[in-house]
């Protein structure tokens, strides 16, 4: 579905990505984890060409997005929905208006059709009763769910999540996890999730890629990831008090 082929990105004098190779399979939920500043969000930005590699290429569904431009690039980007780290809601629009924004900008649907689609997606994330509230009136977890409803309102094939549980309490974080997993099953989407939250990755991930030093040092199922002998992986697991014992261990069997 998505291939990064020898992707290198240099910002200033720093090599953020150093010959990254990564294959995201159709229908899976791939987590990209690693310490801060290792290029996780930069990797996501390459997938929709918010950044262009200095070397290598990015292929989406057979098309080279890293070389696309104009209407071709717009068409490829239409395959994606994106949940940004802070939700990226417009404060002067209410919940329903935020979710409706892509429909109003990119379609010719009637207001009744837009309202129906907005309500459908808000219902999927459990916020149908909050449609008239403004972002300042809802919690951080709810803002993330509104952002998620907006990300799926155009029925994308691929959803990119940038730190979806960042800044949330454990209960809200696990709610976001369940939503990500539900959308994969309900809509059949391909999901790529950038996160520091290994509990999310191990609980709902299909595979986990560990990015550090600009390179993928491990790519494995949750069950195999916790058993990895790669030093950087073990240090990352230990930092979050995770051992091989847990529900995720069953996924590797």
C-alpha positions as CSV (number, residue, x, y, z in Angstrom):
1,X,0.0,0.0,0.0
2,X,2.8,2.4,1.0
3,X,6.5,1.9,0.3
4,X,9.4,4.1,1.5
5,X,12.4,3.1,-0.6
6,X,15.8,4.2,0.7
7,X,14.3,7.5,1.9
8,X,16.8,10.0,3.2
9,X,16.0,13.5,4.5
10,X,18.5,16.1,5.7
11,X,17.3,19.1,7.6
12,X,20.0,21.7,8.2
13,X,23.1,19.6,8.9
14,X,21.2,16.7,10.5
15,X,20.3,13.5,8.7
16,X,16.8,12.9,10.0
17,X,16.0,9.8,7.8
18,X,18.9,7.7,6.6
19,X,18.0,5.3,3.9
20,X,14.7,4.2,5.4
21,X,12.9,1.3,3.8
22,X,9.4,0.6,5.0
23,X,6.4,-1.3,3.5
24,X,2.9,-0.7,4.9
25,X,0.5,-3.5,4.0
26,X,-3.0,-2.8,2.9
27,X,-5.5,-3.0,5.8
28,X,-2.9,-3.2,8.6
29,X,-2.3,-0.9,11.6
30,X,1.4,-0.1,11.5
31,X,2.9,1.7,14.5
32,X,6.1,3.8,14.2
33,X,7.8,4.2,17.5
34,X,11.0,5.6,18.8
35,X,12.6,8.4,20.9
36,X,11.8,12.0,20.3
37,X,13.5,13.6,17.4
38,X,14.1,10.4,15.5
39,X,12.0,11.3,12.4
40,X,8.7,9.6,13.1
41,X,6.5,12.6,12.2
42,X,8.9,13.4,9.3
43,X,8.2,9.8,8.0
44,X,4.5,10.5,8.1
45,X,4.9,13.8,6.2
46,X,6.7,12.0,3.4
47,X,3.7,9.7,2.9
48,X,1.5,12.6,1.8
49,X,4.4,14.7,0.4
50,X,4.3,17.5,3.0
51,X,8.0,16.7,2.7
52,X,10.0,15.4,-0.3
53,X,12.9,13.0,0.2
54,X,16.4,14.2,-0.7
55,X,17.1,10.6,-1.8
56,X,14.9,7.7,-2.4
57,X,11.2,7.7,-3.2
58,X,7.7,7.1,-1.7
59,X,5.1,5.0,-3.5
60,X,1.4,5.0,-2.5
61,X,-0.8,2.4,-4.1
62,X,1.6,2.0,-7.0
63,X,2.1,5.7,-7.6
64,X,5.2,7.7,-6.8
65,X,3.9,10.4,-4.5
66,X,7.3,11.8,-4.0
67,X,7.4,12.9,-7.6
68,X,3.7,13.8,-8.1
69,X,2.4,17.3,-8.5
70,X,-0.7,19.2,-9.3
71,X,-3.9,17.2,-9.8
72,X,-2.0,13.9,-9.5
73,X,-0.7,14.8,-6.1
74,X,-4.2,16.1,-5.0
75,X,-5.7,12.8,-6.1
76,X,-3.2,10.7,-4.2
77,X,-3.7,12.9,-1.1
78,X,-7.4,12.3,-1.3
79,X,-6.7,8.7,-0.3
80,X,-5.5,9.9,3.1
81,X,-7.1,11.1,6.3
82,X,-4.9,12.7,8.9
83,X,-5.3,13.0,12.6
84,X,-2.8,15.7,13.7
85,X,-1.2,15.7,17.1
86,X,-3.3,18.5,18.7
87,X,-6.5,17.7,16.7
88,X,-5.9,20.9,14.6
89,X,-9.5,22.1,15.1
90,X,-10.6,25.6,14.1
91,X,-11.6,27.3,17.3
92,X,-14.2,29.5,15.7
93,X,-16.1,26.6,14.2
94,X,-18.2,24.2,16.3
95,X,-17.7,20.4,16.3
96,X,-20.0,19.8,13.4
97,X,-18.6,22.6,11.3
98,X,-15.0,21.3,11.9
99,X,-16.0,17.8,10.7
100,X,-17.9,19.2,7.7
101,X,-15.0,21.3,6.5
102,X,-13.5,18.8,4.0
103,X,-16.9,18.0,2.6
104,X,-17.6,21.7,2.0
105,X,-14.2,22.3,0.5
106,X,-14.0,19.3,-1.8
107,X,-17.5,18.1,-2.6
108,X,-20.7,19.4,-4.1
109,X,-22.9,17.7,-1.6
110,X,-26.0,19.5,-0.3
111,X,-26.2,20.7,3.2
112,X,-28.6,17.9,4.1
113,X,-26.1,15.3,2.8
114,X,-23.2,17.0,4.6
115,X,-25.2,17.0,7.8
116,X,-26.0,13.3,7.5
117,X,-22.3,12.4,6.9
118,X,-21.1,14.5,9.7
119,X,-23.6,12.9,12.1
120,X,-22.6,9.5,10.9
121,X,-18.9,10.1,11.6
122,X,-19.5,11.8,15.0
123,X,-21.7,8.8,16.0
124,X,-18.8,6.5,15.2
125,X,-16.6,8.4,17.6
126,X,-19.3,8.8,20.2
127,X,-19.7,12.6,19.9
128,X,-23.1,13.0,18.1
129,X,-24.5,14.8,21.1
130,X,-21.7,17.4,21.1
131,X,-22.1,18.6,17.5
132,X,-22.9,22.2,18.4
133,X,-20.1,22.6,21.0
134,X,-17.0,24.6,20.3
135,X,-13.4,23.2,20.7
136,X,-12.9,25.3,23.9
137,X,-15.9,23.6,25.5
138,X,-14.6,20.0,25.1
139,X,-11.8,18.0,26.6
140,X,-8.5,17.1,25.0
141,X,-9.7,13.5,24.4
142,X,-12.9,14.8,22.8
143,X,-10.9,17.1,20.6
144,X,-8.9,14.2,19.3
145,X,-12.1,12.3,18.5
146,X,-13.5,15.3,16.6
147,X,-10.2,15.4,14.7
148,X,-10.6,11.7,14.0
149,X,-14.2,12.2,12.7
150,X,-13.0,14.9,10.4
151,X,-10.1,12.6,9.2
152,X,-12.6,9.9,8.2
153,X,-15.5,12.0,6.8
154,X,-14.2,11.7,3.2
155,X,-14.0,7.9,3.6
156,X,-10.2,7.7,3.1
157,X,-8.3,4.5,2.3
158,X,-5.4,5.4,4.6
159,X,-5.4,7.2,8.0
160,X,-2.2,8.7,9.4
161,X,-2.2,9.4,13.1
162,X,0.4,11.7,14.6
163,X,0.8,11.0,18.4
164,X,-3.0,10.3,18.8
165,X,-2.7,9.7,22.6
166,X,-0.2,12.4,23.4
167,X,-1.3,14.5,26.4
168,X,-4.2,12.3,27.2
169,X,-5.0,10.5,30.5
170,X,-4.8,6.6,30.4
171,X,-8.6,6.2,30.1
172,X,-8.8,8.6,27.1
173,X,-5.8,7.0,25.5
174,X,-7.3,3.6,25.6
175,X,-10.5,5.0,24.2
176,X,-8.5,6.4,21.2
177,X,-6.9,2.9,20.8
178,X,-10.3,1.3,20.6
179,X,-11.5,3.8,18.0
180,X,-8.4,3.2,15.9
181,X,-9.0,-0.5,16.0
182,X,-12.7,-0.1,15.4
183,X,-12.2,2.0,12.3
184,X,-9.7,-0.5,10.9
185,X,-12.4,-3.2,11.3
186,X,-15.4,-1.1,10.4
187,X,-14.0,0.8,7.4
188,X,-11.2,-1.5,6.3
189,X,-8.7,1.3,6.3
190,X,-4.9,1.1,6.4
191,X,-3.5,2.9,9.4
192,X,-0.1,4.3,10.2
193,X,0.4,5.5,13.8
194,X,3.3,7.5,15.1
195,X,3.5,7.4,18.9
196,X,5.6,7.1,22.0
197,X,2.9,5.0,23.6
198,X,4.1,1.4,23.4
199,X,1.0,0.2,25.2
200,X,-1.1,1.4,22.2
201,X,1.3,-0.2,19.7
202,X,1.4,-3.5,21.5
203,X,-2.3,-3.7,22.1
204,X,-3.7,-2.8,18.6
205,X,-0.8,-2.8,16.2
206,X,-0.4,-5.3,13.4
207,X,3.3,-4.6,13.3
208,X,5.7,-2.1,15.0
209,X,8.6,-0.3,13.4
210,X,11.3,1.1,15.7
211,X,12.9,4.2,14.3
212,X,16.1,5.5,15.8
213,X,19.1,7.3,14.4
214,X,17.3,7.8,11.2
215,X,17.0,4.1,10.5
216,X,14.4,1.3,11.1
217,X,16.2,-1.0,13.6
218,X,13.3,-3.4,14.1
219,X,10.0,-4.3,12.4
220,X,8.0,-7.0,14.0
221,X,4.6,-8.1,15.3
222,X,3.8,-7.0,18.9
223,X,4.6,-10.5,20.2
224,X,8.0,-10.6,18.5
225,X,8.8,-6.9,19.2
226,X,8.8,-7.4,23.0
227,X,11.2,-10.4,22.5
228,X,13.6,-8.4,20.2
229,X,17.2,-8.5,21.1
230,X,17.9,-5.1,19.5
231,X,19.4,-3.0,22.2
232,X,17.4,0.2,21.3
233,X,14.2,-1.8,21.4
234,X,14.9,-3.3,24.8
235,X,15.8,0.2,26.2
236,X,12.6,1.6,24.9
237,X,10.5,-1.3,26.4
238,X,12.2,-0.9,29.7
239,X,11.6,2.8,29.8
240,X,7.8,2.1,29.8
241,X,8.1,-0.9,32.2
242,X,7.0,-3.4,29.6
243,X,8.1,-7.1,29.6
244,X,7.2,-10.0,27.4
245,X,4.4,-10.9,29.7
246,X,1.1,-9.3,28.6
247,X,-1.8,-9.6,26.2
248,X,0.5,-8.6,23.3
249,X,2.6,-11.7,23.8
250,X,-0.3,-13.8,22.4
251,X,-0.1,-11.9,19.1
252,X,3.3,-13.3,18.4
253,X,2.3,-16.9,18.9
